[in-house]
Amino acid sequence: MATVSPSWAYTLQLPHDPRAPGIARATLRTVLAAHDLTRLAAEAGRLRIGVWDSDPTVLGSYGILRQGRGFLSPRRARLPPMKRPIRLPFLVAVALLAAGSVPVAAAHTRVRTPEPLGVTTTAPVSAENARVGVLVRGGVHYCTASVVHSEGRDLIVTAAHCLTGSGSGGIEFVPGYRDGRAPYGTWAVARTYVGDGWKGREDEDSDVAFARVVSRGGEEVEDLVGGNRLVAGAGLSPVGEAVTVVGYPRARETPVACTNISTAYGGSQQRIECPGYSGGTSGSPWIDARGRVVGVLGGFQQGGATDDVSYSVVLGGEVAALYGEATSG
C-alpha cells in the first residue's frame, strides 16, 4: 500500500493517564481537519497509535486487576477521581497515518499552528472572530452570540436563556465588539426562535436558540462578517474533538478564546475545561477545526456553575428542527 511520502508524524506529551491513546486519536483527527485531509483516515482504514511511557508503573485503569475470567473496569477498580490530569510523568504518544499517496505540498501548505489546550487568552482580531459578538439589552452586554450561515444571511445563534427572561428594551447584536466599539455596527434583533422544551419548562437540553436581525442599509449581517456553518442533527454533532470557544465575559470589553477537547456529559450534553468563562459567555459558539459551530455554551446549569468548566447541548435533532424553523420563517 502506498503511503504519504515523505511520511509525517505528530508527537504529543501527555499526562500519565490511560486516556492518552484516545486523546492522541482525537488530536490526529483535528490535525487532519486542519490540513483538509480528513478523507485520508477513511481511505487508510486504520490509524496507528504508538505510546511510550516514561513511568514503569502500570495504571490500574488499563484493567490489570483480574476478577474471575475478566478484568476490573476503571470504575470497579475504584481509582481515585482525577478532575485535572497531573503534569508528570509524561506519556509520549505518536500518531502515524498510513494512507493512499497524496502530494507532499497538500499535506503541508494548510498547516495551522496548534493552539495550546486548555489555555484562555484574549481572542485576536480576525475575520473569523468578527462573527462572534455581544448581545446588548439596556445598554449592557450580557451574553454572547455568533452569526451562522443561512439562506437569509441574517441569523445568529446563542443560548435560549439569553433570549428569554426579564429585561428592559430590545435586544441588539454587536459582532466583533471590542473596547466599547462596534466596528461592524449594531444589529437589532427582529425575531427569536426558542424551542418548546425551553419555553415550557426551561429544559437544559433545549438551551439553544436562534434570532434574526434587521438588515442595515440593504445589507445583511452575514454579508458583512460571514457566517459559520452549523452542524446539528441526530448523530451529526461531533463530541471528543478539539473545539475553540470564543466569548465575552461581562467583566471584560474584549473576547476570550480557548481550545480544548470536548467530552460527553451524559447522553445529551458536552463539556470543556477552559478557565475564565464567567457570566456573559453564555451563548459562545464552540467551533471545530473546520470552522463549524458544534456547540453553544449553555445547557447544564445554564453553561456551568464554575468559570473553568463549561457545557453545551449536543446539537441534535431538536436544534436541527429549530434551525429549520428559523431559516424558513
Secondary structure as GFF3:
##gff-version 3
##sequence-region A 1 329
A	DSSP	beta_strand	9	15	.	.	.	ID=ss1
A	DSSP	alpha_helix	20	34	.	.	.	ID=ss2
A	DSSP	alpha_helix	39	44	.	.	.	ID=ss3
A	DSSP	beta_strand	47	53	.	.	.	ID=ss4
A	DSSP	three_ten_helix	60	62	.	.	.	ID=ss5
A	DSSP	beta_strand	66	67	.	.	.	ID=ss6
A	DSSP	beta_strand	70	71	.	.	.	ID=ss7
A	DSSP	beta_strand	90	97	.	.	.	ID=ss8
A	DSSP	alpha_helix	104	108	.	.	.	ID=ss9
A	DSSP	beta_strand	121	122	.	.	.	ID=ss10
A	DSSP	three_ten_helix	129	131	.	.	.	ID=ss11
A	DSSP	beta_strand	132	137	.	.	.	ID=ss12
A	DSSP	beta_strand	140	147	.	.	.	ID=ss13
A	DSSP	beta_strand	155	158	.	.	.	ID=ss14
A	DSSP	three_ten_helix	160	162	.	.	.	ID=ss15
A	DSSP	beta_strand	171	175	.	.	.	ID=ss16
A	DSSP	beta_strand	187	194	.	.	.	ID=ss17
A	DSSP	alpha_helix	196	201	.	.	.	ID=ss18
A	DSSP	three_ten_helix	204	206	.	.	.	ID=ss19
A	DSSP	beta_strand	209	213	.	.	.	ID=ss20
A	DSSP	alpha_helix	221	225	.	.	.	ID=ss21
A	DSSP	beta_strand	229	230	.	.	.	ID=ss22
A	DSSP	beta_strand	242	247	.	.	.	ID=ss23
A	DSSP	beta_strand	256	261	.	.	.	ID=ss24
A	DSSP	beta_strand	263	265	.	.	.	ID=ss25
A	DSSP	beta_strand	269	273	.	.	.	ID=ss26
A	DSSP	beta_strand	285	287	.	.	.	ID=ss27
A	DSSP	beta_strand	292	296	.	.	.	ID=ss28
A	DSSP	three_ten_helix	300	303	.	.	.	ID=ss29
A	DSSP	beta_strand	309	313	.	.	.	ID=ss30
A	DSSP	alpha_helix	317	328	.	.	.	ID=ss31
###
